[in-house]
């Protein structure tokens, strides 16, 4: 939650009511249904914290070693289109969740950590001359469960086979160890890893999620992201302090007041740095991406993880900096194909960014796309993750 709305200490329902009273959000019956289920999890955690003697409850809350809980729902999976308030509702829950060892993390970053743990463990075993483990995933999952008892995932999605092949064993063990999971996603569980390689081996994980998590759809209703986008210009020119301020305002408006933080994505063995990120929204300077050796795969990775991108200080371009211009063209092409919403500040209007010399003719398609990406029709299109 942002600094303007302190937590109530009473859980997500009261926190949402406080935001409504402050005029920060409007009443939404779809959100109310989801927050009621989040409140139920909150109350269950709270009640358990006050009754430590019950078998299995200490382990479930991460307050001690006790018997494992029975199989059954271990949290919520909330899915639906962008802009409906999924991340905000999870914020309202996480802020007051009565669990000492709790963590909120972007799902992609969590999986990078899992792979790093697996690699490190295998290296340690090899260094000791120990034989390889038949199942390295289980001890890693148990270590995670010992450190964290409540995991809240932003943007749950599966895009590569390396993740897909280990998720079943990983989450089966996490659930068996009593971990509680709250996840948000743009995709229904049945659409995860859709058309992925060897997807038949991934299907048991989908069934596990449907069996162990309560599935909630946060669809329909109002697209609050779209409403916020209508309030500010998508293309700011000329450059200056006012434009910088407007971009910061846009970032905060799209992220419910978040400051954002640096993130590192990984694709095809490469790190893709995002200087400022919050759920669904990325922000960078033109030079952060266009002055570095980034290619289509890097921009595709960004486009898949963020429905909105804010780029600062696009300069006039020409033959002297054609390498940067070529990356900019690739970036815009990729964002356009994935229907990423693009907000930027630039030295001049799109048709004057690259007007003379070698490459100017090819840049005209980028001009057309930059102009179309500001239109209400484009903004209404659903992001393709």
N, C-alpha and C positions, 0 to 999 in steps of 0.2 A: 504493500500500500504506500501511496505517496505521503509526504510529510504533512500535507494539508488536511489529511483525514487520519487522526490517530486511531489505533485499534480500540475496540470496546472491551476486549478481554472475554467477550461472551460468544465468540464464534462468528462464522461467515454471515449468518442471517442478520445479526445485529450490526455487523460492519457494513453490510449492504444498505441496511436501513439508515445508517448514519450518513452514508454517501448520498442517498436520496434526499435526506433532510438538508444536506449541505448544497443541494442543487447540482451535484456532480454527475448524477446518473438519473435516468428516467425510469419509471415503473415499467417492468417488462415481465409478463406472466411466464414466458419461457424460461427466463433467468431465474424466476422465483422457484420453479419446480426443481431446477438443478441445485440452487443454493439450499433448498430444503434437504436434499440428499447429502450435501456436504455438511450441513448442520448435524444430520443424524450421525455421520462418521465422527464429527467433533464431539458430540455428546457421548458416543460410545467410548472414545478415547478418554474423555474426562471422567466418565463413570469408572472405567477400568483403573485409572490412576488413583481413585479414591478407595479402591477395593483390592489392594495388593495380595490379599490372601487367596484369591480365587485361582485354582490351577490353570496354568497356561497364560494368564493375563500379563504377568510380569514380562515374560518373553515377548509377548505380542506388542507390548508398549516399549520394549527396550529398556526396562528398569531392573532387570536381573535375569538370572537363568531359571527357567521353569519349563514345564511341559509344553510341547508345541501345540498350537491351536488346531482344532479340527478343520478339515477341508471345507471350503466355502468362500464366499466373497471376502476379499482382502483389500477393498478399496473401490475406486471409481475410474472408469474410462469415459471421458467426456469428449464427444466429437461433434463437428459441425463446421460450416463455412467460416472463413475469417471474418472478423469484425463483429461477432456476436457476443463477445465478452468472456470467452472461456478462460483466458489468462487472468483477467481481472477477478473472476470468481475464485480461481485457485489462489490468487494473492490473498483474498479475504479469508480463506480457510487457513492457509499456511501461516499467516501472521499470528494467529491465536492457537494453533494446534498444540495441545498439551503433551508434547513429546519432546524430551530433552535432546535426543539425537535425531534431528530431522534435517532434510536437505532438499532444496529445490534446484534442479539442474536441467539444462537443455538435453534432450535425449541423445542427440548426436554427440555431445561432449561426454556424456556418461559412457557411451559405447566406445569412444576413443580411450577412455580410462580403462575400461575392461580389457581391451586389446593390449594396452600397455602392461597391465597387471599379468596377463597371460604370458606375454613375451618375457617379462622379468622373471616370473616363476620358472619358466622352462630354462632360462639361462642359469638361474641359481641351481637348479637340479643338475644341469650339465656340468657346472663348475665343481659340484661336490662329487661328481662321478656317479650320481644316483640314476637309476633307470627311469625312462620317461613314464609319466603317470598315464594310466589308461583313460582318465577323465580329469583334466586340469580345471575344467569349468566349475565343478562342484566346490573345491576348496576356495576358489576365488569368490564364488557367490556367498559362501559361508563367512568369509572375511568381510565382505561388504555388509552382510546382515548384522555382523557383530559391531560394526561402526555406525550404522544408520538404521533406525527402526521405522522411519517414515520417509518415503521417497516421492517427491512431486516432480513429474516430468512435464516440461514444456515441449510442444511440437513433436509428439510421438510419431515417428515415421521410420520406415525401413526401406533403404534405397540400394543396399549392396549385399552381395551374397555372403561376405565375411560375417556381417551382423546376423543375417537371416539364419545361418547354419548353427549359431550358438545360442540364440535367444530362448529356445525351448528349454534346454537344460539349465540355463542361467536363471530364468524366472521360475521354473518349477522349484528350484532349490531356494530361491529367495522367498517364495510363498510358503514353502515347507518350514522355513526358519522363522516364519511369523511376521515378515515384513508387510507393512501397509503401503499401498501404491495409489497415488492419484495421478492421472495422466490426462493431458489434453491433446487433441489431434484434429487435423482437418479431414481425416479419413475414418470411415467406419472400419471396425476390426476386419471384416471380410475383404476389405479393399487394400489392406496392408501388403506391401511387396507385390503389388499387382503386376502380372506379366514378368516377374523376376525369374532369374535362372534357377532351375531345380525348385520351383515354388511348391511342388508336392511335398518336399521335405520340410517346408515351413508351415504347412497347414496345421499340424498338431499344436504349434505355438498359438495360432489363432483360437483354436478350441480351448486351449488352456486359459487364455485371456478372458474368453467369454464365460468360462466356468468359474474363474476365481475373482473376477472383477464385475461390478455392476456396470452395465453399458448404458450410457445416457446420451441422447442426441440433443444438442443445443443448436437447432436449426430454425429455419423460418424467422419470424420476428423481424427485427430491424437491424440493418447493417450499420453499426455505429462508426466503424472505420470510414465507410463511405460518407456518412454525414459529416465527420470531422474533415475529410478531404475537401468537401465543398466549401469549407470555411477559409481556405488559404490557396494562394497561387501555387501552381505546380512548377512553373518555370520563372525564376526570378532573375532580372537583369536591370541595370548593370550590377557589377560586383561592388561590395562595400559592406560596412558594418551592419547596415540595415538588413541586407540579404542574409548575412551570417546569423543574425538574430532571428530572422524569420524561419530559417532552416532548423534552428534549435527549437523554436516553438512548434514547428511541424513534428519533429521527432517526439517531443514530450506529449503533444496532442494525440499522436498515434499509439503511444505506449502508456497511456494513463499516468503521465508525469514521471516516468522512469528516467534516471540519469543515463542508463546504459553503461556497458563495459566492453572492453576488448574481447573478441572471441576468435578462436582459431578453428576453422573447418578443415577437413582433410578429404582429398579426392585423388585417386590414382597415385597414392604415395606422396602427395605434395600437400604442404600446409597452405591454406588460404586465409590470410589475416583480414579480419573485419575490425577496424579501429573502434567502432562504437556500435553496440548491438543490444537489443532488447527483443522479447518474443515477437517474431514476425517482421521486425524492422531493423534495417542496417543503415549505417551512415559512414561515409568516408569522404576524403578529399580526392579530387581528380588524380593527383599524383600518387596517391596510395595504391591505385589499381592500374592506371594507364601508363605510369612511368616504370612499372616493374614488369618482368617477363611473364605476364599472365596470358593464358589462352582461353579458348572456348570452354574447355572442361572446368576451369576455375570459375568462370562467370556462370556456367551452368550450375555449379555447386551453390553459388550465392543465390541464384534465382530459385533454386529448389527449396532453400531454407528460409527465404524472406519474401513475404508478399509485397513489401514496400522497401524501396531503396532511396536514400537521400544522398546526393553527390554535390559536393561544394566546389566552387571556383573552376568551372570549365573555362579554359582560355580560348582565344581565337587560335585556329590551327592552320597548318600549311605544310608544304613540302619539307621544310626544315625540321619539323617534328612529326613526320609522317608515321613513325613507329608508334608514337603515343596515340595519334589519331586512329591508326588501324586497330589498336586495342579498344579505343572508345567505340568504334563502329561495331566490333565484335560484341562488346558489352551490351550496347543498345539492341543489337539484333537478338541476342540471347534473352534479354529482359522482355523484349517485345513478344517473342515467341511464347514465353512463359507467363505473359500477362502480368508482369511485375509492375506495380505502380511506382512511377519514377518522379521524384521531386528534386530540383536542382537549382543552383545559382550559376550563371554564366556571364561571360564578358559582353555578349551581345545576343541578339535573337538567333534562333536556329539557322535561318537562311544566310546568316552572315558569319557563321562559325568557321567555315572553310570555303572560301570563294575563289581562290586563285591557285594556279599551278597544278602539278601532277597530283591526282587523287581527289581534286575538287568535284569532278563529275561523279565519281563513285560515292562521294559523301552525300549526294542529293537524296539517296534513299534514306539515309540516317536523318536528314532534315525532315523528310516526310513523316518518319516514325516518331521523331521527337514532338512534332506538332500533333499527330494523332494521339499520342500518349497523354496529352493534356485534355482530350475531349471527354465529355460526360459518358459517351458510348464506350470508350475504352476503359474508363474508370469503373464502369458497371460490370465489366467482364470478370469472371472468376479466375483467380490465380491458379496456375497449373503447377502443382508441386511435383 
